[in-house]
Amino acid sequence: LAAIMIQCAFRRMVAIDKLERHLCAKVIQQYVRRSIAIDKLHQLQDEKLEEDAATIIQSNFRCWRAVVTYEQQRDSLYNSAATQIQRVWRGFRCYSEFIFDIADILLVQKVIR
């Protein structure tokens, strides 16, 4: 039981660390993408290509929307995988406890007979 609690705490710590890194990376990516978008916008304003600017904005929006959709699907997949792992682990633990209970019952019966 202590080993399980230690493993749980360690996994929680690793997950939090990964989440913090992921969030930091997202913030950096947002600033870089914003900077790139601003640079592209200035180039387009200098060249006065309004139609191309609209196309690029639409393209960037579609790309962003695709990334968001992908991240949502990935998160959903991770959650369902975690649920599956928990279900299997709990089933295994219940089965193991059942087997040990049966073994204890058989031992008591053997001693009594």
Contact map, one row per residue, 1 for C-alpha under 8 A:
11111000000000000000000000000000000000000000000000000000000000000000000000000000000000000000000000000000000000000
11111100000000000000000000000000000000000000000000000000000000000000000000000000000000000000000000000000000000000
11111110000000000000000000000000000000000000000000000000000000000000000000000000000000000000000000000000000000000
11111111000000000000000000000000000000000000000000000000000000000000000000000000000000000000000000000000000000000
11111111100000000000000000000000000000000000000000000000000000000000000000000000000000000000000000000000000000000
01111111110000000000000000000000000000000000000000000000000000000000000000000000000000000000000000000000000000000
00111111111000000000000000000000000000000000000000000000000000000000000000000000000000000000000000000000000000000
00011111111100000000000000000000000000000000000000000000000000000000000000000000000000000000000000000000000000000
00001111111110000000000000000000000000000000000000000000000000000000000000000000000000000000000000000000000000000
00000111111111000000000000000000000000000000000000000000000000000000000000000000000000000000000000000000000000000
00000011111111100000000000000000000000000000000000000000000000000000000000000000000000000000000000000000000000000
00000001111111110000000000000000000000000000000000000000000000000000000000000000000000000000000000000000000000000
00000000111111111000000000000000000000000000000000000000000000000000000000000000000000000000000000000000000000000
00000000011111111100000000000000000000000000000000000000000000000000000000000000000000000000000000000000000000000
00000000001111111110000000000000000000000000000000000000000000000000000000000000000000000000000000000000000000000
00000000000111111111000000000000000000000000000000000000000000000000000000000000000000000000000000000000000000000
00000000000011111111100000000000000000000000000000000000000000000000000000000000000000000000000000000000000000000
00000000000001111111110000000000000000000000000000000000000000000000000000000000000000000000000000000000000000000
00000000000000111111111000000000000000000000000000000000000000000000000000000000000000000000000000000000000000000
00000000000000011111111100000000000000000000000000000000000000000000000000000000000000000000000000000000000000000
00000000000000001111111110000000000000000000000000000000000000000000000000000000000000000000000000000000000000000
00000000000000000111111111000000000000000000000000000000000000000000000000000000000000000000000000000000000000000
00000000000000000011111111100000000000000000000000000000000000000000000000000000000000000000000000000000000000000
00000000000000000001111111110000000000000000000000000000000000000000000000000000000000000000000000000000000000000
00000000000000000000111111111000000000000000000000000000000000000000000000000000000000000000000000000000000000000
00000000000000000000011111111100000000000000000000000000000000000000000000000000000000000000000000000000000000000
00000000000000000000001111111110000000000000000000000000000000000000000000000000000000000000000000000000000000000
00000000000000000000000111111111000000000000000000000000000000000000000000000000000000000000000000000000000000000
00000000000000000000000011111111100000000000000000000000000000000000000000000000000000000000000000000000000000000
00000000000000000000000001111111110000000000000000000000000000000000000000000000000000000000000000000000000000000
00000000000000000000000000111111111000000000000000000000000000000000000000000000000000000000000000000000000000000
00000000000000000000000000011111111100000000000000000000000000000000000000000000000000000000000000000000000000000
00000000000000000000000000001111111110000000000000000000000000000000000000000000000000000000000000000000000000000
00000000000000000000000000000111111111000000000000000000000000000000000000000000000000000000000000000000000000000
00000000000000000000000000000011111111100000000000000000000000000000000000000000000000000000000000000000000000000
00000000000000000000000000000001111111110000000000000000000000000000000000000000000000000000000000000000000000000
00000000000000000000000000000000111111111000000000000000000000000000000000000000000000000000000000000000000000000
00000000000000000000000000000000011111111100000000000000000000000000000000000000000000000000000000000000000000000
00000000000000000000000000000000001111111110000000000000000000000000000000000000000000000000000000000000000000000
00000000000000000000000000000000000111111111000000000000000000000000000000000000000000000000000000000000000000000
00000000000000000000000000000000000011111111100000001000000000000000000000000000000000000000000000000000000000000
00000000000000000000000000000000000001111111110000000000000000000000000000000000000000000000000000000000000000000
00000000000000000000000000000000000000111111111000000000000000000000000000000000000000000000000000000000000000000
00000000000000000000000000000000000000011111111111011000000000000000000000000000000000000000000000000000000000000
00000000000000000000000000000000000000001111111111000000000000000000000000000000000000000000000000000000000000000
00000000000000000000000000000000000000000111111100000000000000000000000000000000000000000000000000000000000000000
00000000000000000000000000000000000000000011111110000000000000000000000000000000000000000000000000000000000000000
00000000000000000000000000000000000000000001111111000000000000000000000000000000000000000000000000000000000000000
00000000000000000000000000000000000000000001101111111000000000000000000000000000000000000000000000000000000000000
00000000000000000000000000000000000000000001100111111100000000000000000000000000000000000000000000000000000000000
00000000000000000000000000000000000000000000000011111110000000000000000000000000000000000000000000000000000000000
00000000000000000000000000000000000000000001000011111111000000000000000000000000000000000000000000000000000000000
00000000000000000000000000000000000000001001000011111111100000000000000000000000000000000000000000000000000000000
00000000000000000000000000000000000000000000000001111111110000000000000000000000000000000000000000000000000000000
00000000000000000000000000000000000000000000000000111111111000000000000000000000000000000000000000000000000000000
00000000000000000000000000000000000000000000000000011111111100000000000000000000000000000000000000000000000000000
00000000000000000000000000000000000000000000000000001111111110000000000000000000000000000000000000000000000000000
00000000000000000000000000000000000000000000000000000111111111000000000000000000000000000000000000000000000000000
00000000000000000000000000000000000000000000000000000011111111100000000000000000000000000000000000000000000000000
00000000000000000000000000000000000000000000000000000001111111110000000000000000000000000000000000000000000000000
00000000000000000000000000000000000000000000000000000000111111111000000000000000000000000000000000000000000000000
00000000000000000000000000000000000000000000000000000000011111111100000000000000000000000000000000000000000000000
00000000000000000000000000000000000000000000000000000000001111111110000000000000000000000000000000000000000000000
00000000000000000000000000000000000000000000000000000000000111111111000000000000000000000000000000000000000000000
00000000000000000000000000000000000000000000000000000000000011111111100000000000000000000000000000000000000000000
00000000000000000000000000000000000000000000000000000000000001111111110000000000000000000000000000000000000000000
00000000000000000000000000000000000000000000000000000000000000111111111000000000000000000000000000000000000000000
00000000000000000000000000000000000000000000000000000000000000011111111100000000000000000000000000000000000000000
00000000000000000000000000000000000000000000000000000000000000001111111110000000000000000000000000000000000000000
00000000000000000000000000000000000000000000000000000000000000000111111111000000000000000000000000000000000000000
00000000000000000000000000000000000000000000000000000000000000000011111111100000000000000000000000000000000000000
00000000000000000000000000000000000000000000000000000000000000000001111111110000000000000000000000000000000000000
00000000000000000000000000000000000000000000000000000000000000000000111111111000000000000000000000000000000000000
00000000000000000000000000000000000000000000000000000000000000000000011111111100000000000000000000000000000000000
00000000000000000000000000000000000000000000000000000000000000000000001111111110000000000000000000000000000000000
00000000000000000000000000000000000000000000000000000000000000000000000111111111000000000000000000000000000000000
00000000000000000000000000000000000000000000000000000000000000000000000011111111100000000000000000000000000000000
00000000000000000000000000000000000000000000000000000000000000000000000001111111110000000000000000000000000000000
00000000000000000000000000000000000000000000000000000000000000000000000000111111111000000000000000000000000000000
00000000000000000000000000000000000000000000000000000000000000000000000000011111111100000000000000000000000000000
00000000000000000000000000000000000000000000000000000000000000000000000000001111111110000000000000000000000000000
00000000000000000000000000000000000000000000000000000000000000000000000000000111111111000000000000000000000000000
00000000000000000000000000000000000000000000000000000000000000000000000000000011111111100000000000000000000000000
00000000000000000000000000000000000000000000000000000000000000000000000000000001111111110000000000000000000000000
00000000000000000000000000000000000000000000000000000000000000000000000000000000111111111000000000000000000000000
00000000000000000000000000000000000000000000000000000000000000000000000000000000011111111100000000000000000000000
00000000000000000000000000000000000000000000000000000000000000000000000000000000001111111110000000000000000000000
00000000000000000000000000000000000000000000000000000000000000000000000000000000000111111111000000000000000000000
00000000000000000000000000000000000000000000000000000000000000000000000000000000000011111111100000000000000000000
00000000000000000000000000000000000000000000000000000000000000000000000000000000000001111111110000000000000000000
00000000000000000000000000000000000000000000000000000000000000000000000000000000000000111111111000000000000000000
00000000000000000000000000000000000000000000000000000000000000000000000000000000000000011111111100000000000000000
00000000000000000000000000000000000000000000000000000000000000000000000000000000000000001111111110000000000000000
00000000000000000000000000000000000000000000000000000000000000000000000000000000000000000111111111000000000000000
00000000000000000000000000000000000000000000000000000000000000000000000000000000000000000011111111100000000000000
00000000000000000000000000000000000000000000000000000000000000000000000000000000000000000001111111110000000000000
00000000000000000000000000000000000000000000000000000000000000000000000000000000000000000000111111111000000000000
00000000000000000000000000000000000000000000000000000000000000000000000000000000000000000000011111111100000000000
00000000000000000000000000000000000000000000000000000000000000000000000000000000000000000000001111111110000000000
00000000000000000000000000000000000000000000000000000000000000000000000000000000000000000000000111111111000000000
00000000000000000000000000000000000000000000000000000000000000000000000000000000000000000000000011111111100000000
00000000000000000000000000000000000000000000000000000000000000000000000000000000000000000000000001111111110000000
00000000000000000000000000000000000000000000000000000000000000000000000000000000000000000000000000111111111000000
00000000000000000000000000000000000000000000000000000000000000000000000000000000000000000000000000011111111100000
00000000000000000000000000000000000000000000000000000000000000000000000000000000000000000000000000001111111110000
00000000000000000000000000000000000000000000000000000000000000000000000000000000000000000000000000000111111111000
00000000000000000000000000000000000000000000000000000000000000000000000000000000000000000000000000000011111111100
00000000000000000000000000000000000000000000000000000000000000000000000000000000000000000000000000000001111111110
00000000000000000000000000000000000000000000000000000000000000000000000000000000000000000000000000000000111111111
00000000000000000000000000000000000000000000000000000000000000000000000000000000000000000000000000000000011111111
00000000000000000000000000000000000000000000000000000000000000000000000000000000000000000000000000000000001111111
00000000000000000000000000000000000000000000000000000000000000000000000000000000000000000000000000000000000111111
00000000000000000000000000000000000000000000000000000000000000000000000000000000000000000000000000000000000011111
